[in-house]
Each structure stands twice: as C-alpha cells, then as structure tokens.
Amino acid sequence: MSRPFKIAIAESEEELKKRLQTVSSGNQKEKLQMLWWLKSGQVKEQLEIGQRLGRDTSTVTRWLQKYRANGLSGLLEIKKAPGANRKINDQVLAALKQELETEKGFGSYGEIVEWLKRQHGLELEYGTVYGWVRYR
C-alpha cells in the first residue's frame, strides 16, 4: 500500500469542477480530475489516482510536482513543438521573387536550385524549390 500524501490545492472544489466541465483536452481533463478528487477528499493515495486514471504513479507524481511548482496554469500548459526551421528565409524569398519577375527569369526549376546555391549558399533539393516556387 502506498503512503498517503499531502498537497495544498489553492483552487476551490467548485472552481475545479467548473473547469473540468469546460475543458476540451483529454490530458487537461485528467489533470483537473486528479485535483478535484484530491480537493473533494475522494482519493488519499497516488496509487489510487493512477489506477482510476489508468496512469502510472510516476506520471501522477510528475503532475503533482508540476502543480506544486507552477500552480494550475503550469499544470495545464500545453507545449507546442517548435517544428523545423524554414529552409528559405524572407530575404532569400524576396530576392527569388524579384528575380522571377524580371524578364530574364529562369528556364527551369533546376536553374533556380543552382541560382540559390550560387547567390545565397543554399543547398536545396529540387522538390523543395519546386514546392516553394510553384505553390507559394
């Protein structure tokens, strides 16, 4: 049997229940459910929370540590992956657009690849250049 633990939950039981009903993310819902159970006294052990939610106790421990450190907003924060950096920055894109609008222009996408390599030091694949020029 796991040991009981103590955690001070700043939010009221009503506030947690109200937020629990309005939240749309499943992950946030689980975290609010955990806090509501603790605040209402329905659960006294981390093991029981883990069993009710179908989560490992280490996950529950991590959530509780995050709540202790950052409060409710920190616990419910959804982090977004930054994604990859664009291969063509705005300056190069403006120069390419300007070059495409000249009378000389380019004869093929291959010529654009070579121009980007020569003028801007970018080694881009044909498909990348094709996508940028054709669709953007």
C-alpha positions in Angstrom: 0.0 0.0 0.0 1.4 3.4 -0.9 1.8 6.1 1.6 -0.7 8.9 1.9 0.5 12.3 0.8 -0.4 15.9 1.4 -0.8 18.6 -1.2 -2.3 22.1 -0.8 -4.7 22.8 -3.7 -5.4 26.5 -3.9 -8.4 26.3 -6.1 -11.9 25.6 -4.7 -13.7 22.4 -5.4 -16.4 24.3 -7.3 -13.8 26.1 -9.5 -12.1 22.8 -10.3 -15.5 21.1 -11.2 -16.5 24.1 -13.4 -13.1 24.0 -15.3 -13.4 20.2 -15.6 -16.7 20.6 -17.4 -15.4 23.2 -19.8 -12.0 21.9 -20.7 -11.7 20.2 -24.1 -8.3 18.5 -24.0 -8.3 14.9 -22.6 -4.9 15.4 -20.9 -6.0 18.6 -19.2 -9.3 16.8 -18.1 -7.3 14.0 -16.4 -5.2 16.5 -14.5 -8.2 18.5 -13.4 -10.0 15.3 -12.4 -7.0 14.4 -10.3 -7.0 17.7 -8.5 -10.8 17.6 -8.0 -10.6 14.1 -6.4 -7.9 15.3 -4.1 -9.7 18.5 -3.1 -13.0 16.7 -2.5 -11.3 14.0 -0.5 -12.4 11.1 -2.7 -8.8 10.0 -3.1 -6.0 9.8 -0.5 -3.2 8.0 -2.3 -1.2 8.5 -5.5 -1.6 4.8 -6.4 -5.4 5.1 -6.3 -5.2 8.2 -8.6 -3.0 6.2 -11.0 -5.4 3.3 -11.0 -8.5 5.5 -11.6 -6.9 7.3 -14.4 -5.1 4.3 -15.9 -1.8 6.2 -15.5 1.5 5.1 -13.9 2.2 6.6 -10.4 5.3 8.3 -11.8 3.1 10.3 -14.2 0.8 11.3 -11.3 3.9 12.3 -9.2 5.2 14.4 -12.1 1.9 16.1 -12.5 1.7 16.9 -8.8 5.3 18.3 -8.8 4.4 20.5 -11.7 1.3 21.7 -9.8 3.3 22.4 -6.7 6.0 24.4 -8.7 3.8 26.3 -11.2 0.2 26.1 -10.0 -2.8 25.2 -12.1 -1.8 27.2 -15.2 1.6 25.5 -15.2 0.0 22.1 -14.8 -2.5 22.7 -17.7 0.0 24.3 -20.0 0.1 22.7 -23.4 3.5 22.9 -25.0 3.8 23.1 -28.7 6.7 21.6 -30.6 8.6 24.3 -32.4 8.8 22.5 -35.7 11.6 22.7 -38.3 13.1 26.0 -39.4 12.2 27.2 -42.8 14.8 26.4 -45.5 14.3 29.7 -47.3 14.2 32.8 -45.1 12.3 36.0 -46.0 15.3 37.8 -47.5 16.1 35.0 -49.9 12.4 34.6 -50.8 12.1 38.3 -51.6 15.3 38.1 -53.8 13.9 35.0 -55.6 10.6 36.6 -56.1 12.3 39.7 -57.6 14.4 37.5 -59.9 11.4 35.6 -61.1 9.6 38.8 -62.0 12.5 40.0 -64.2 12.4 39.4 -68.0 15.4 37.1 -67.8 13.8 34.8 -65.1 14.7 31.2 -65.1 14.4 28.5 -67.7 13.8 25.6 -65.2 13.5 24.8 -61.6 17.0 23.3 -61.8 18.3 26.8 -62.7 16.6 28.1 -59.6 18.3 25.5 -57.5 21.7 26.5 -59.0 21.0 30.2 -58.5 20.1 29.7 -54.8 23.3 27.7 -54.3 25.4 30.3 -56.1 23.8 33.5 -54.9 22.8 32.6 -51.3 24.8 29.4 -50.4 21.6 27.3 -50.0 21.8 23.7 -51.0 18.1 22.9 -51.5 16.6 19.8 -53.2 14.8 20.2 -56.5 11.5 19.2 -54.8 11.8 21.9 -52.2 12.4 24.6 -54.7 9.6 23.3 -56.9 7.2 23.5 -54.0 8.2 27.0 -53.0 8.1 28.4 -56.5 5.1 26.6 -57.8 2.7 26.7 -54.8 3.9 29.6 -52.6 
